[in-house]
Amino acid sequence: MRPHLPDKDKRNDMLIIRITREEKIRLKSLTKRGKFACMSDYIRSRIFKRSDRKVISLDENANDQLKNLDYELNKIGVNLNQLSKRMNSFAGYRVDDNDRLLLKQAFDMMRQCLVLLQKYLR
């Protein structure tokens, strides 16, 4: 049994649109893939969630900082890949002080990147 909704939450208005058979098949597929109960739920989520998106305008300084952030994150990935390769290449590999230093540097760089991202996403 469906829960009783307050009058303000009831969906009483109906909208009729015409689509092709292929569009309907695609819509059903997208509904199932998105694990929505019905096509109406899927359509509402696509229409109204878009208005919730935050638009970020960047000045030249912010753009430069984000390019630098991209560079730093790439360096972190390279460092972590090098460490992973070393650890997986040798049976019984032990993490030494150099590895710990590498991990600490990667963690510090990620923290700096996070602070910068939080600044622009607030």
N, C-alpha and C positions, 0 to 999 in steps of 0.2 A: 504494500500500500504506500502510495506517495505521501510525503509529509505535507501538511497543510501550510500554505504560504500566506503571509499577510498580503492584503490587497495591493500594496505598493510594489511587491515583488512579483506579482502575477504577470504573465506575458499574454495579454489579451489581443494585441494588435498583430495582424498577419501581413506579411509581405510576400508577394508572388513574383517570381522571376522566371524567365524562360531560358533554358539552356539546352544544348544538343545532347544526344544520347552519350556521345563520347565524353563530354564535359561531366555528365552525371556519373558515369563510370569512374572517371578520375576523381571526382568529389567523394564518391563512396570509398575509393581506395585510400585517399588522404585521411578520411574520417577514421577508417580502421587502423591505418598506420599510426595516427596520432592518439589512438585509444580513446576516442570520444564516443559518448553514448549514442549520439545521433548527428546527422549532418548539420542541424541547426546549431548545436553546441560548437562544432568545428567552425562554422561560418562566423558565429558571434566572436569566437576567440580570435580569428584572423582579422576581423574588422576592428574590434574594440581594443585589442592588445597593442595594435600599432600606435594608437594615440598615447599609450603609456610610455613609449620610447623617449629616452632623454636625448636631446640634440646637444652636441658639444661643439662649440665654436672655438677654434684655436687661433691664437695670434702667432706670429713668426717665431717668437721665443719658445712657446709651448710646442710648436711643431718641431723645432730643433731638439728640444728636450726629449720628445717622444722618439725621434730618430736615434738619439743617443741611448735611450732606453731599449730600443730594438737591438742595437749593437751590443749592449751589455747583456741582455738576455741571451743573445746568440753565443756570447763568450761563456756564459754560465753553462749552456747546453754542451758546448765543446768540452769544457772542463769535466762535466759529469760523465760525458761519453768516454773520455780518456780514462777516468777512474773506473768506470764500469768495465771497460775492456781489460784493464789490468787485473781487476778482481776476478773476472770470468775466464781469463786466459790461463791462470795457474791454479791447479788444485791446491787447496789449503792456503790460499793467499791470505796474509794477515794485513790489516789496515795499519799503516805506520804513521809517523808524525807528519810526513809530507802529505799523505792522503787526508789526514785530519785538517791540515792547514788549507788544502784545496777545498774541502767541504765547507770549512768556516768562511773562506772567501766567497764561495758560491752563495752561501746563506746570507752573508752581509750584502752582497750585490742584489740578491732577490729582495731583501728587506728595503733597500734604497729604491728599487723599482716599484715596490708596492706603495711606498710613501708617495712617490711621484704620481702614480696612477690614482691614488685616493684623493690627491689634491685636485685633479681634473674631473673626477667622477662625482664629486659632491655637489 
